[in-house]
Amino acid sequence: MFFNTDFLRNDEIFLDLQETREGDPAKQLVDSYSFRICLSSNNTEVGGCSFRVGNTQSSFFRGNIGYGVDEAHRGNYYSGKACLLLFDLARKHGMNYLYITCNPDNIASRKNCEYAGGVLIAVVDLPTDTDMYEKGERCKCVYRYDLVT
């Protein structure tokens, strides 16, 4: 089940829904949302993000939230601010916690994870049967976010 996402906004940014995808339990793929990250002041797109609903082994390694910000707009914590908005969507889906992962050498992403209140719980080796491993990635920093208030 997918929710209306019009509430994913604050004074600085809003998340513009682009797509929803139903998961495939046989492949441990969960339902997901994809968004554009836009400035509230003038609707300028500054990047994108996605939210994967629920927790599986796949979402542990991949994370429940993915993001990217266009180079011209980096340094403003737009990814971290988008994550904070997505936490409300995760709560609507009944999630008590979620994970965001990043490559250990991606300092900007690690700063965004910390900005959004994540706790680094581990640096884990990726399973060799994942597409991330096939693309050359070997490990991920795993940040946990407790969503119960």
ABEGO torsion letter per residue (X at the ends): XBBBAAABBBAABBBBBABBBBBBAAAGBBBBBBBBBBBAAAGBBAEBBBBBBEBBAAAAAAEABBBBBBAAABGAGAAAAAAAAAAAAAAAAGBABBBBBBBAABAAAAAAAAAAGBBBABBBBBBAABAAAAAGBABBBBBBBBABX
